[in-house]
C-alpha cells in the first residue's frame, strides 16, 4: 500500500522527532530548542519565501492540506528537530566541525534530491550546485554563529 504524498512530510517529521528523543538528552533538547527554532523553522520559512517567490529556485509540492500560502507545516518543524541534532553532535574542534558541516550539507542536498524524485519538491536550477550553495551556506552560517555566540551558553 502506497503512502499518499501529502503524508510523507508528516511521517518524516515524526520519525526524525523519535530519533531526536532517543539520541539527544532531554536537557539538551530544551537548551537547543530556541536556537533550532531560529536556525531551523524561521530560516526555513524565510528561505522558502525567497527561493519560491523571489528567486524561483524551487519549492515544495504535494503538501496540501498540511500547509498555507505555499509553505508546508511540517518541514519547518523537521528543520527545527534536525538542527537540534546538528548542534548537539557538532564537533567543537577544527577541522572536524567543518567536515561535519559539509557532510550535513551534502545530506540535505541528497534528501532534497530524494524529495525531487518522489515529486515533493522541485528545483528549477539543477540538483547539486545550487542546492549545495543554499544548504551549504545555511549550515555553515549556523555552525559559525552557534559556535561563536551560543555554544556553552544557555537560554534558561
N, C-alpha and C positions, 0 to 999 in steps of 0.2 A: 504494500500500500504506500503510495507516494504522499509525502507531506506537502500540503499546499504551500506555495512560495511565500505567501504573506506571513506564515508562521516560522519561517527559518530564522529571522532576526530574533524573535522571541525565544526560540529553542536555544540558539547560540548564546544569548544573554543569560539564560538560566544555567546552562552548562558552565559558562565562564564564571558566574557567581558561585556555583557549587565548588568549582576548583579553588576560587579565592578563599572561601570559608575553610576549606581543607588545608591549604598550604600557607596561609598568612594568619598569624596570631590576631585575635580579636582586637587587642590594644593597638596593634599597628594599623589595622583597618581603620579604626577610629582616628588615629593620628594622621593618616594619609588621605582620608576621605575628602577633606576640604580641598587639598591640593589637587586631587584627582578629579574632583568636580570642575575645578577651574581649568586644569590642563586637558581633561578628557571631554566632559559633556559640553561645557561652554565653548571651548575651542572647536570641537566637532561641529557644533551648530553654526558658529561663525564661518568655519571653513566650507561647510555645505552651502551656505548662502553665497559666499564668494565664488566657490567653484561652479555652482549651478547658475546663479543669477547674473553674476558679473563677468566671469571668465568663460563660461560654458565648457568647462573641462570635463564634466561628467556629473553623475548623480545617482541617487537611489531609484530603484524600480520595484514594483510589485510589493509594496508595504502596506497598502490600504487594507483594512480600516485602521491600522495602527500608526497613524501619522496625521499631520496637519500642515498645510502651507508648503508642501513638498519636502517636509522633514519628518522622517520616521521617528517614532518614540524610542525604540529600543537601541539603535546604535549609540546615542549619547550615553545611555546607561551602560552599555557594554564597554565603551571607551573609558568611562569612569572606573569600572571594575578592572579593566586592562591596565590603566595607569597606576592603580594601587599596587598591582603585582609588579609592574615595571619599576616603580620607585622602590619597592620593598627589595627586589632582587638586584637592583642596580649596584654594581661594584663601585667602591669609592676610589680605588686606585687607577691611575692611568697606566697603561693603555686599555685596561680591561673595561673601564666604563665606556670608552669609545667603541670597542669591539662589541660589547653587549648592545649598545645603542644602534650600531649599524645592523646587527643581527635582528633586533626588534623591528627596525625599519624595513628590512627585507621580508620579515614575516608579514608585516602589514601590506606590503606590495603583493606578496603571494596570496594572502587572504582576499585582497581586493580583486585579484585575478580570478580566484575561485568564485567570488560573487558575480563577476562579469560572466563567467562561464555558465552559471546557473540562472542568469538573467535577473539578478537582484541589484545590479549596479551596471552603469555604462560609463565608458571612457571615450572621449572624443579625440584625445591626443596621445594615443599609444598606451601600452600596457606595462611599460617598465620605466622609462626615463622620467616622464612627467610624474607618475605616481611616486617614484623613488625620491624625486626632488621635493614633492609635497610631504610625504611621510618622513623622509629623512630630516628635512628642516623642522618639522613638528617634533620629532623625537629628540633631535639634538638640542633644540631650544629648551624642551622640558628638562633634559638631562642637565644642561648647563645652569639653567635658572634654579632648578631644585637643589643641585649640589652647591651652588654658590650662595643661595639665600635661605634655603629652608631645611637642609639636612641638619640633623641633630637639634632641631627646634621643634617645639610642639605648639599647636594652636590652642591646646587646652591647658 
